[in-house]
Amino acid sequence: MKNPTRHLVLILGDQLDDASSALTGFDVERDALWMAEVVEESTHVISSKQRTTVFLSAMRHFAAHMSDQGRRVIYSELDAEDNSGTLAGELTKAIQLHRPEKLVMTAPGEWRVLQDLRRVAREHQITLDIRDDTHFFSTVRDFAQHAEGRKQLRLEFFYRELRQRTGILMEGKQPLGGQWNFDAENRASFGKKGPPALPKPSRFEPDDITQKVMHLVNRKMADHPGSVAEFGWPVTRAQALQALSEFIAHRLPSFGLYQDAMWEGEVWLYHSHLSSALNLKLLNPREVVAAATEALHQGHAPLPAVEGFIRQILGWREYVRGIYWTHMPDYVELNQMQASEALPGFFWTGHTEMACLRDAIHQTLTHGYAHHIQRLMVTGLYALLLGVKPQEVHAWYLGVYVDAVEWVELPNTLGMSQFADGGLMASKPYVASGKYIDRMSNHCKGCRYDPAQATGDKACPITTLYWDYLIRHADTLAKNPRMTMQLKNLSRLSQDSRRAITEQAQLHRQP
């Protein structure tokens, strides 16, 4: 006689962690894992083929790994005839069939999913035990305590707290090297010669499981953006560990120096490409930080590079999670700058004469990836200056990138990139003219537009829209002390120049 199910342990697509809190106390005789592939998770925002493939392949590999460990796995495949298409629907069926005494899960990474699963538990009058996500260095409660009573929230102060609490890159109570961050040393461009030659990062040949997922995605989601032709992301823990090892060996030493640099046709450069593995929980941030710290102690990588990398994990990643969970569900609707333009159609094709945007978008659609400066200071900058409704920008970012989970993507997009929260997350809107892109890349050299010109046939749309943004929002931006210099430059423009810029910007916005 089959044993009754005690705990149905819910494992979501971004919780593929052997050490998950949901698995604590798992009884192989009485408990079962529940995992579900559902089309809703690829259609509530239109998910790219690369992103969906990463999630489904990693889920199937993890389910096989759990089965190999002797754990019972209840798994819903996307193309099963009776698949309801939603997490709520699949969980309802599992509850009705297996009659568990309790549901157990690690806290999910998305507000919408949490509400759906809570609703199912209420409807079936079954306890839902939601456990802390121990994958992180801090809890949401830690962040809420940090935020309480503060007039402003800033990454730097939360990051320092976590450094002091963990002892990471610390000498007693002081930061290693005598300063908390090395931003000033980490902003180099490649210069005219371009990036030095370096080994290509790990790209993993799709195995049978991944190939089946790729065929499934191509069949079921043929009209979704992007392609899986170049798929090579880590989808197992072993692959993720290999990717980490190769980043530490080949890219970390120059990561800090070149983390903001771009170059035409160069996808990977000095970045880690570990964010999808981290967000799927195939890697633990503690082991990633430990590997970077060990490279510093062994003299393999300099402090500015190591600190810059660790700040993204120990600082930024923890900070945006705190912002998300302490400000949802209202955060997703914020639009402080009253932006209302539609997302341009070329964001789905890459068909644009703007070289920087063309390169970043083609890369995104091909690999499901772009590094943080391409996101913040190319695609994000253009959308901000154009005045795209931030919710449309959010949906695009959440859908196209393989590392996109809402807890990390939404604050980065609405807060950091689009300034839609009015400064809750970032101290200023990240606005710049085409000259910034010219300084940090070679995109402008082969572009038909001139980043130095704001008006005329060769005017760079980013430069035009930069000045137009300052003109349109001057009164609001005047309240921000970090915008003083940019507004002072604006004040030097004549009224005729301002009118010409406004007219050029309006012309650019026309379909």
KOLZA-713296 format. One record per residue (C-alpha): residue number from 1; y, x, z. Coordinates in pm, 1 decimal. Example, Ala and Ser with C-alpha at 12.3 -4.5 7.8 and 13.67 -1.06 7.14 Angstrom:
2
- 1,-450.0,1230.0,780.0 $
- 2,-106.0,1367.0,714.0 $
END
This chain:
511
- 1,0.0,0.0,0.0 $
- 2,341.9,134.7,-97.8 $
- 3,565.3,216.5,196.8 $
- 4,875.2,-6.2,227.1 $
- 5,1204.3,161.7,136.4 $
- 6,1403.2,263.7,441.1 $
- 7,1711.2,426.4,282.5 $
- 8,1820.0,392.1,-77.1 $
- 9,2026.4,709.7,-122.6 $
- 10,2290.1,664.6,-391.7 $
- 11,2360.8,975.2,-601.1 $
- 12,2654.2,948.3,-841.8 $
- 13,2705.0,1159.2,-1151.8 $
- 14,2945.5,1396.2,-977.2 $
- 15,2728.0,1445.9,-666.4 $
- 16,2449.8,1668.6,-797.0 $
- 17,2425.7,1876.8,-483.0 $
- 18,2103.3,1981.9,-307.9 $
- 19,2301.4,2008.2,14.2 $
- 20,2471.9,1669.2,-22.4 $
- 21,2544.7,1491.9,303.7 $
- 22,2366.0,1186.2,159.5 $
- 23,2039.1,1382.7,161.6 $
- 24,2059.9,1477.8,528.4 $
- 25,1761.4,1325.2,706.3 $
- 26,1591.1,1220.1,382.6 $
- 27,1232.8,1105.8,445.0 $
- 28,1011.0,1160.5,140.5 $
- 29,769.2,894.0,264.6 $
- 30,1020.8,614.8,321.2 $
- 31,1342.7,694.9,130.0 $
- 32,1431.5,692.3,-238.9 $
- 33,1711.4,831.7,-452.4 $
- 34,1898.2,593.3,-681.8 $
- 35,2079.8,718.0,-991.2 $
- 36,2215.3,515.9,-1282.4 $
- 37,2355.3,591.3,-1625.2 $
- 38,2582.6,304.2,-1725.4 $
- 39,2805.2,254.6,-2025.5 $
- 40,3095.2,137.4,-1805.9 $
- 41,3146.7,493.7,-1684.4 $
- 42,3214.4,601.8,-2043.4 $
- 43,3422.6,301.0,-2144.9 $
- 44,3650.4,202.0,-1855.4 $
- 45,3847.2,483.9,-2011.6 $
- 46,3715.0,603.2,-2346.3 $
- 47,3511.8,910.7,-2259.3 $
- 48,3469.3,1190.4,-2510.8 $
- 49,3123.9,1280.0,-2635.5 $
- 50,3142.0,1617.7,-2458.2 $
- 51,3231.4,1460.3,-2123.4 $
- 52,2962.0,1194.1,-2134.8 $
- 53,2702.7,1452.3,-2240.3 $
- 54,2791.6,1681.5,-1948.8 $
- 55,2748.2,1402.2,-1695.7 $
- 56,2430.5,1247.4,-1836.0 $
- 57,2254.8,1577.4,-1901.0 $
- 58,2340.5,1713.1,-1555.8 $
- 59,2223.4,1386.5,-1397.0 $
- 60,1888.5,1396.3,-1577.9 $
- 61,1831.1,1758.6,-1486.6 $
- 62,1913.4,1685.1,-1122.2 $
- 63,1681.9,1381.8,-1115.3 $
- 64,1398.2,1596.8,-1253.3 $
- 65,1475.5,1862.8,-989.2 $
- 66,1462.2,1602.3,-711.9 $
- 67,1130.5,1467.7,-841.8 $
- 68,990.3,1821.6,-848.6 $
- 69,1076.5,1843.7,-479.4 $
- 70,861.9,1538.5,-412.4 $
- 71,1145.1,1289.2,-371.8 $
- 72,1111.7,942.0,-518.4 $
- 73,1381.0,883.6,-779.2 $
- 74,1481.6,540.0,-907.4 $
- 75,1664.8,616.5,-1229.6 $
- 76,1834.2,385.2,-1481.7 $
- 77,1872.6,532.5,-1829.2 $
- 78,2164.2,428.0,-2045.5 $
- 79,1955.7,292.0,-2330.7 $
- 80,1699.8,100.3,-2122.2 $
- 81,1669.7,-255.4,-2253.7 $
- 82,1754.8,-415.2,-1919.6 $
- 83,2043.4,-180.0,-1830.5 $
- 84,2330.4,-400.9,-1712.4 $
- 85,2593.6,-146.0,-1813.7 $
- 86,2760.0,-122.3,-1470.9 $
- 87,2690.0,63.1,-1146.4 $
- 88,2724.7,-262.9,-955.7 $
- 89,2472.3,-435.8,-1179.7 $
- 90,2217.0,-154.3,-1159.2 $
- 91,2252.4,-123.5,-783.1 $
- 92,2208.5,-499.6,-743.2 $
- 93,1880.1,-483.3,-935.4 $
- 94,1758.7,-189.8,-724.8 $
- 95,1838.7,-370.3,-399.4 $
- 96,1659.7,-685.5,-513.4 $
- 97,1351.8,-492.8,-627.2 $
- 98,1316.2,-235.5,-347.3 $
- 99,1468.1,-423.3,-50.8 $
- 100,1600.1,-113.9,133.0 $
- 101,1702.7,-136.9,495.7 $
- 102,2020.7,60.7,432.1 $
- 103,2222.6,224.8,155.7 $
- 104,2332.5,585.3,210.4 $
- 105,2578.8,785.4,3.2 $
- 106,2827.8,1069.2,5.3 $
- 107,3187.3,946.2,-34.7 $
- 108,3252.2,898.8,-408.0 $
- 109,3529.3,1066.5,-605.7 $
- 110,3683.1,750.1,-745.5 $
- 111,3847.2,454.9,-573.0 $
- 112,3717.1,204.1,-829.5 $
- 113,3356.2,312.3,-780.7 $
- 114,3387.7,298.3,-402.1 $
- 115,3518.6,-58.5,-415.7 $
- 116,3241.7,-169.6,-654.7 $
- 117,2964.1,-27.9,-437.7 $
- 118,3113.7,-166.9,-118.3 $
- 119,3130.1,-510.1,-279.6 $
- 120,2761.9,-498.9,-375.7 $
- 121,2667.3,-399.8,-20.7 $
- 122,2869.7,-689.2,123.7 $
- 123,2719.3,-938.3,-118.5 $
- 124,2368.7,-836.6,-11.5 $
- 125,2461.1,-802.2,355.4 $
- 126,2325.7,-451.0,367.0 $
- 127,2476.3,-154.7,551.1 $
- 128,2641.8,109.8,333.7 $
- 129,2651.2,440.7,519.2 $
- 130,2929.1,650.0,356.0 $
- 131,2919.6,1012.1,466.6 $
- 132,3183.5,1284.0,438.5 $
- 133,3168.0,1498.1,126.4 $
- 134,3088.5,1833.4,285.4 $
- 135,3132.6,2003.8,-50.9 $
- 136,3502.2,2054.1,37.2 $
- 137,3669.1,2290.3,284.9 $
- 138,3862.2,2003.0,444.5 $
- 139,3834.1,1629.1,491.6 $
- 140,4069.4,1355.3,381.2 $
- 141,4141.0,1305.0,751.6 $
- 142,4255.6,1669.0,772.8 $
- 143,4500.8,1609.2,490.8 $
- 144,4626.3,1282.8,642.5 $
- 145,4690.7,1464.3,969.8 $
- 146,4874.8,1740.9,782.0 $
- 147,5085.7,1483.9,594.9 $
- 148,5176.8,1272.1,898.2 $
- 149,5546.6,1290.5,976.9 $
- 150,5633.7,1523.4,689.4 $
- 151,5922.3,1426.6,465.2 $
- 152,5772.8,1628.5,179.3 $
- 153,5419.6,1731.5,90.1 $
- 154,5379.7,2069.0,-73.0 $
- 155,5068.7,2259.9,-172.1 $
- 156,5191.3,2587.0,-24.2 $
- 157,5192.1,2463.2,334.8 $
- 158,4851.8,2293.2,319.8 $
- 159,4708.4,2601.5,148.2 $
- 160,4838.6,2824.9,426.7 $
- 161,4681.7,2598.1,687.4 $
- 162,4345.6,2622.8,514.2 $
- 163,4374.6,3002.5,482.0 $
- 164,4444.9,3027.4,854.3 $
- 165,4166.7,2784.2,945.2 $
- 166,3901.6,2952.8,730.8 $
- 167,4016.4,3314.4,760.5 $
- 168,3993.8,3353.5,384.1 $
- 169,4215.3,3639.2,256.4 $
- 170,4355.4,3686.7,606.0 $
- 171,4411.6,3987.5,834.0 $
- 172,4425.9,3827.5,1173.6 $
- 173,4706.8,3573.7,1152.9 $
- 174,4872.0,3736.4,852.1 $
- 175,4786.6,3695.3,482.5 $
- 176,4604.8,3983.1,321.8 $
- 177,4852.2,4203.7,137.7 $
- 178,5145.7,4069.1,338.3 $
- 179,5220.8,3764.3,123.5 $
- 180,5069.7,3421.6,74.9 $
- 181,5070.6,3409.0,-303.2 $
- 182,5120.3,3637.5,-598.0 $
- 183,5268.0,3393.9,-850.1 $
- 184,5536.6,3638.5,-956.5 $
- 185,5269.3,3887.6,-1066.3 $
- 186,5054.2,3630.9,-1243.5 $
- 187,5271.6,3515.8,-1534.1 $
- 188,5216.6,3774.4,-1806.0 $
- 189,5186.2,3692.8,-2175.0 $
- 190,4961.9,3883.2,-2415.4 $
- 191,5249.5,4031.1,-2613.1 $
- 192,5239.9,4087.2,-2986.9 $
- 193,4893.3,4244.2,-2988.6 $
- 194,4725.6,3941.6,-2837.2 $
- 195,4447.9,3930.8,-2578.5 $
- 196,4221.7,4234.8,-2543.0 $
- 197,3860.7,4197.3,-2652.4 $
- 198,3630.8,4071.3,-2377.0 $
- 199,3277.4,3932.8,-2365.6 $
- 200,3234.7,3568.1,-2453.3 $
- 201,3163.3,3342.8,-2154.4 $
- 202,2825.7,3185.6,-2091.8 $
- 203,2743.9,2904.0,-2331.4 $
- 204,2407.0,2742.0,-2277.0 $
- 205,2175.0,2636.4,-2557.0 $
- 206,2091.9,2266.0,-2513.3 $
- 207,1732.1,2218.8,-2395.0 $
- 208,1516.2,1914.0,-2469.6 $
- 209,1685.4,1702.1,-2201.5 $
- 210,2034.5,1786.6,-2323.6 $
- 211,1940.4,1736.5,-2687.2 $
- 212,1809.1,1388.3,-2610.8 $
- 213,2134.9,1308.3,-2434.0 $
- 214,2335.6,1438.2,-2729.9 $
- 215,2140.4,1213.5,-2968.4 $
- 216,2189.6,920.3,-2731.0 $
- 217,2564.9,978.1,-2708.6 $
- 218,2600.4,1015.7,-3083.5 $
- 219,2409.5,691.2,-3134.5 $
- 220,2558.9,475.4,-2858.7 $
- 221,2912.1,615.9,-2865.8 $
- 222,2959.0,712.1,-3227.9 $
- 223,3322.8,601.2,-3227.0 $
- 224,3416.5,797.4,-2912.0 $
- 225,3640.5,1102.9,-2957.4 $
- 226,3521.5,1455.7,-3004.0 $
- 227,3191.1,1610.0,-3100.5 $
- 228,2887.9,1760.9,-2928.0 $
- 229,2824.1,2011.3,-3206.8 $
- 230,2957.3,2296.7,-2990.7 $
- 231,2809.3,2175.8,-2660.2 $
- 232,2723.4,2459.7,-2423.3 $
- 233,2831.0,2363.5,-2069.5 $
- 234,2619.5,2442.2,-1762.0 $
- 235,2418.2,2135.2,-1662.5 $
- 236,2188.3,2289.5,-1401.7 $
- 237,2253.5,2486.0,-1086.3 $
- 238,2091.0,2796.6,-1233.9 $
- 239,2323.4,2781.8,-1533.2 $
- 240,2625.5,2724.5,-1310.1 $
- 241,2538.3,3028.9,-1100.4 $
- 242,2506.1,3238.7,-1417.1 $
- 243,2847.8,3119.0,-1535.8 $
- 244,2997.6,3212.3,-1197.0 $
- 245,2841.2,3558.2,-1205.6 $
- 246,2970.4,3629.8,-1555.0 $
- 247,3321.7,3511.0,-1469.6 $
- 248,3337.0,3739.5,-1168.7 $
- 249,3207.3,4033.9,-1373.7 $
- 250,3418.3,3996.4,-1687.8 $
- 251,3719.8,3770.1,-1636.4 $
- 252,3830.5,3764.4,-1274.5 $
- 253,3993.8,4112.6,-1277.5 $
- 254,4256.5,3997.7,-1530.2 $
- 255,4253.3,3627.1,-1447.9 $
- 256,4569.4,3639.4,-1237.5 $
- 257,4772.3,3842.0,-1482.0 $
- 258,4693.6,3621.4,-1781.8 $
- 259,4622.6,3282.7,-1627.8 $
- 260,4929.8,3124.7,-1794.3 $
- 261,4894.4,3296.3,-2132.4 $
- 262,4783.7,3120.6,-2452.5 $
- 263,4676.0,3245.0,-2795.5 $
- 264,4603.5,3058.5,-3117.1 $
- 265,4232.6,2990.9,-3164.5 $
- 266,4133.2,3154.1,-2833.8 $
- 267,3959.4,2889.7,-2626.1 $
- 268,3824.1,3076.1,-2324.1 $
- 269,4045.2,3379.9,-2249.8 $
- 270,4034.7,3486.8,-1882.1 $
- 271,3964.5,3147.5,-1726.2 $
- 272,3654.3,3068.1,-1524.0 $
- 273,3532.2,2752.3,-1702.1 $
- 274,3369.3,2658.7,-1371.1 $
- 275,3559.4,2339.0,-1292.9 $
- 276,3300.5,2105.4,-1446.4 $
- 277,3020.5,2272.3,-1248.6 $
- 278,3230.9,2253.7,-932.4 $
- 279,3319.4,1888.9,-986.7 $
- 280,2958.9,1794.2,-1063.7 $
- 281,2870.2,1977.7,-737.9 $
- 282,2638.7,2220.9,-913.8 $
- 283,2847.1,2491.7,-746.0 $
- 284,2982.2,2490.6,-393.2 $
- 285,3343.8,2605.6,-361.4 $
- 286,3248.2,2820.5,-63.2 $
- 287,3012.5,3032.5,-273.9 $
- 288,3270.8,3057.8,-551.6 $
- 289,3539.7,3176.1,-309.2 $
- 290,3291.6,3412.2,-143.5 $
- 291,3203.5,3568.0,-479.5 $
- 292,3570.9,3624.7,-562.9 $
- 293,3638.7,3769.6,-217.3 $
- 294,3343.5,4006.1,-249.3 $
- 295,3478.9,4126.3,-584.8 $
- 296,3804.5,4211.1,-406.8 $
- 297,3629.0,4399.1,-126.0 $
- 298,3418.7,4593.5,-376.1 $
- 299,3732.2,4700.7,-564.3 $
- 300,3623.5,4513.1,-875.7 $
- 301,3923.1,4276.1,-889.8 $
- 302,4281.1,4315.7,-758.2 $
- 303,4428.1,4096.2,-487.1 $
- 304,4674.9,3908.2,-715.4 $
- 305,4388.1,3797.0,-940.3 $
- 306,4161.4,3698.7,-652.7 $
- 307,4434.8,3517.1,-462.1 $
- 308,4546.6,3331.0,-773.7 $
- 309,4191.5,3214.8,-839.8 $
- 310,4116.7,3122.2,-479.1 $
- 311,4442.8,2927.1,-453.9 $
- 312,4319.4,2696.2,-729.7 $
- 313,4003.4,2619.7,-531.0 $
- 314,4095.5,2646.4,-163.1 $
- 315,4450.2,2524.8,-224.4 $
- 316,4504.9,2305.9,-526.7 $
- 317,4165.3,2136.3,-538.2 $
- 318,4181.1,2036.0,-172.5 $
- 319,4545.4,1931.1,-197.4 $
- 320,4506.7,1694.4,-492.2 $
- 321,4206.0,1531.2,-328.0 $
- 322,4415.3,1462.4,-20.1 $
- 323,4697.4,1318.1,-230.5 $
- 324,4454.0,1091.4,-414.6 $
- 325,4272.2,940.3,-118.7 $
- 326,4577.1,897.5,103.1 $
- 327,4779.3,720.3,-169.5 $
- 328,4530.0,507.1,-358.7 $
- 329,4514.7,241.1,-491.6 $
- 330,4891.8,219.4,-547.8 $
- 331,4920.2,575.6,-680.9 $
- 332,4768.1,494.5,-1018.9 $
- 333,5049.2,249.6,-1100.9 $
- 334,5341.8,483.7,-1027.1 $
- 335,5598.8,537.0,-1301.8 $
- 336,5906.9,678.8,-1132.4 $
- 337,6076.8,783.8,-1456.4 $
- 338,6013.0,444.7,-1623.2 $
- 339,5835.0,602.0,-1919.8 $
- 340,5718.7,343.4,-2173.2 $
- 341,5625.4,513.1,-2502.3 $
- 342,5271.2,483.0,-2638.7 $
- 343,5047.1,789.9,-2648.8 $
- 344,5076.6,930.6,-3003.1 $
- 345,4772.8,874.9,-3222.5 $
- 346,4736.3,1246.1,-3296.6 $
- 347,4615.0,1298.9,-2939.3 $
- 348,4283.7,1157.9,-3066.9 $
- 349,4271.9,1364.6,-3386.1 $
- 350,4482.6,1679.2,-3346.7 $
- 351,4657.1,1600.8,-3675.4 $
- 352,5009.2,1725.8,-3607.4 $
- 353,5236.0,1994.4,-3751.4 $
- 354,5318.2,2121.8,-3401.5 $
- 355,5098.8,2432.4,-3379.3 $
- 356,5069.4,2443.6,-3000.3 $
- 357,4964.2,2078.7,-2973.5 $
- 358,4732.4,2103.6,-3272.5 $
- 359,4549.3,2399.8,-3120.5 $
- 360,4520.3,2249.9,-2771.0 $
- 361,4403.7,1909.3,-2894.5 $
- 362,4153.8,2043.4,-3149.2 $
- 363,4012.2,2265.2,-2875.4 $
- 364,3995.8,1968.8,-2638.0 $
- 365,3811.6,1748.3,-2886.2 $
- 366,3571.6,2027.5,-2983.3 $
- 367,3483.9,2154.7,-2634.9 $
- 368,3611.9,1895.8,-2386.0 $
- 369,3819.8,2176.8,-2239.4 $
- 370,4169.1,2322.1,-2222.7 $
- 371,4299.2,2552.4,-1952.1 $
- 372,4561.1,2443.7,-1700.3 $
- 373,4867.7,2569.4,-1889.0 $
- 374,4757.1,2399.6,-2208.9 $
- 375,4725.6,2077.1,-2009.5 $
- 376,5045.0,2113.1,-1807.4 $
- 377,5279.2,2290.3,-2048.3 $
- 378,5159.2,2177.0,-2391.4 $
- 379,4996.3,1832.3,-2403.7 $
- 380,5138.0,1723.3,-2067.4 $
- 381,5483.9,1863.8,-2136.3 $
- 382,5505.9,1688.9,-2471.7 $
- 383,5395.1,1353.6,-2325.8 $
- 384,5644.0,1386.3,-2038.7 $
- 385,5937.5,1472.5,-2265.4 $
- 386,5846.6,1204.1,-2517.0 $
- 387,5838.3,947.9,-2237.5 $
- 388,5476.9,831.2,-2269.6 $
- 389,5366.7,573.5,-2014.4 $
- 390,5190.4,787.1,-1752.5 $
- 391,4892.8,551.8,-1725.0 $
- 392,4815.1,620.1,-2093.0 $
- 393,4835.8,994.4,-2034.4 $
- 394,4606.2,954.6,-1733.0 $
- 395,4347.9,761.1,-1933.8 $
- 396,4347.0,1030.3,-2202.9 $
- 397,4302.9,1319.9,-1959.9 $
- 398,4033.9,1136.1,-1764.2 $
- 399,3846.7,1057.8,-2084.5 $
- 400,3857.5,1382.5,-2281.0 $
- 401,3788.3,1664.0,-2032.9 $
- 402,3440.9,1758.0,-1909.5 $
- 403,3573.6,1837.4,-1560.5 $
- 404,3766.3,1511.9,-1520.3 $
- 405,3686.3,1308.6,-1209.5 $
- 406,3962.0,1075.3,-1100.2 $
- 407,4027.5,1229.0,-757.2 $
- 408,4130.8,1556.3,-922.3 $
- 409,4260.5,1436.3,-1258.9 $
- 410,4492.1,1153.3,-1151.2 $
- 411,4722.9,1347.7,-914.3 $
- 412,4732.5,1638.9,-1157.9 $
- 413,4837.2,1405.2,-1439.4 $
- 414,5064.7,1150.7,-1274.4 $
- 415,5205.8,1385.2,-1013.7 $
- 416,5208.5,1739.6,-1146.9 $
- 417,5226.9,1678.5,-1520.8 $
- 418,5419.6,1352.5,-1563.2 $
- 419,5627.3,1346.9,-1240.6 $
- 420,5546.0,976.0,-1222.2 $
- 421,5527.5,988.2,-841.4 $
- 422,5890.0,1101.8,-821.1 $
- 423,5811.5,1427.7,-643.8 $
- 424,5545.1,1326.5,-395.1 $
- 425,5310.8,1592.9,-522.3 $
- 426,5530.8,1844.3,-705.4 $
- 427,5881.9,1956.3,-617.4 $
- 428,6022.3,1914.5,-970.4 $
- 429,5931.3,1787.5,-1314.7 $
- 430,5770.3,2069.5,-1512.1 $
- 431,5999.1,2056.4,-1814.5 $
- 432,6073.3,2336.2,-2057.5 $
- 433,6181.4,2383.6,-2416.8 $
- 434,5973.4,2528.1,-2696.2 $
- 435,6095.8,2870.5,-2591.5 $
- 436,5851.9,2865.2,-2298.7 $
- 437,5559.8,2819.0,-2536.7 $
- 438,5700.5,3089.8,-2762.8 $
- 439,5714.0,3327.9,-2467.2 $
- 440,5360.4,3253.1,-2343.5 $
- 441,5175.1,3232.0,-2675.5 $
- 442,5181.3,3310.5,-3046.4 $
- 443,5178.8,2943.0,-3149.1 $
- 444,5538.1,2940.7,-3268.2 $
- 445,5487.2,3232.3,-3508.3 $
- 446,5284.2,3019.5,-3747.2 $
- 447,5454.1,2687.4,-3682.6 $
- 448,5691.1,2514.1,-3922.3 $
- 449,5924.8,2442.7,-3630.0 $
- 450,6168.3,2682.5,-3465.2 $
- 451,6161.8,2670.1,-3082.5 $
- 452,6524.4,2788.1,-3070.1 $
- 453,6653.5,2484.8,-3261.0 $
- 454,6704.7,2138.2,-3110.8 $
- 455,6843.0,1970.1,-3422.6 $
- 456,6790.0,1999.2,-3796.0 $
- 457,6485.8,2011.2,-4023.8 $
- 458,6322.7,2301.2,-3840.4 $
- 459,6401.7,2180.6,-3490.9 $
- 460,6106.8,2213.3,-3253.2 $
- 461,6024.2,1861.9,-3125.2 $
- 462,5955.4,2002.0,-2778.2 $
- 463,6299.7,2165.3,-2766.9 $
- 464,6467.2,1848.0,-2894.9 $
- 465,6283.3,1631.3,-2644.9 $
- 466,6352.7,1876.3,-2361.5 $
- 467,6728.3,1837.8,-2399.4 $
- 468,6690.0,1465.1,-2460.5 $
- 469,6489.8,1435.5,-2135.6 $
- 470,6767.4,1610.0,-1940.6 $
- 471,7030.4,1387.5,-2102.2 $
- 472,6839.7,1064.9,-2029.2 $
- 473,6753.0,1152.4,-1669.9 $
- 474,7054.1,1363.7,-1567.5 $
- 475,7161.2,1133.9,-1284.5 $
- 476,6814.3,1122.9,-1130.5 $
- 477,6750.2,1494.2,-1175.5 $
- 478,7085.8,1583.2,-1020.3 $
- 479,6937.3,1486.5,-683.1 $
- 480,6676.4,1761.5,-716.9 $
- 481,6804.7,2107.9,-616.8 $
- 482,6534.2,2278.3,-824.1 $
- 483,6684.7,2128.6,-1140.8 $
- 484,7033.5,2270.9,-1082.5 $
- 485,7008.3,2555.2,-1333.3 $
- 486,6866.5,2339.4,-1612.0 $
- 487,7135.8,2076.1,-1560.9 $
- 488,7401.0,2347.6,-1557.8 $
- 489,7275.6,2456.9,-1901.0 $
- 490,7291.6,2095.4,-2014.8 $
- 491,7654.1,2069.8,-1903.6 $
- 492,7744.5,2340.7,-2154.5 $
- 493,7643.7,2121.7,-2448.4 $
- 494,7926.2,1940.1,-2625.2 $
- 495,7923.3,1563.0,-2667.0 $
- 496,7861.2,1610.4,-3038.2 $
- 497,7557.2,1825.5,-2964.0 $
- 498,7424.4,1570.5,-2718.7 $
- 499,7462.0,1288.7,-2970.8 $
- 500,7284.7,1492.3,-3236.8 $
- 501,6997.2,1569.3,-2997.6 $
- 502,6964.4,1204.1,-2897.3 $
- 503,6954.7,1098.2,-3262.5 $
- 504,6695.4,1365.1,-3347.0 $
- 505,6479.5,1257.9,-3051.0 $
- 506,6498.1,892.7,-3155.9 $
- 507,6400.7,988.7,-3508.8 $
- 508,6102.7,1184.6,-3377.6 $
- 509,5982.6,884.8,-3175.1 $
- 510,5975.4,661.0,-3480.2 $
- 511,5619.4,604.2,-3610.6 $
END
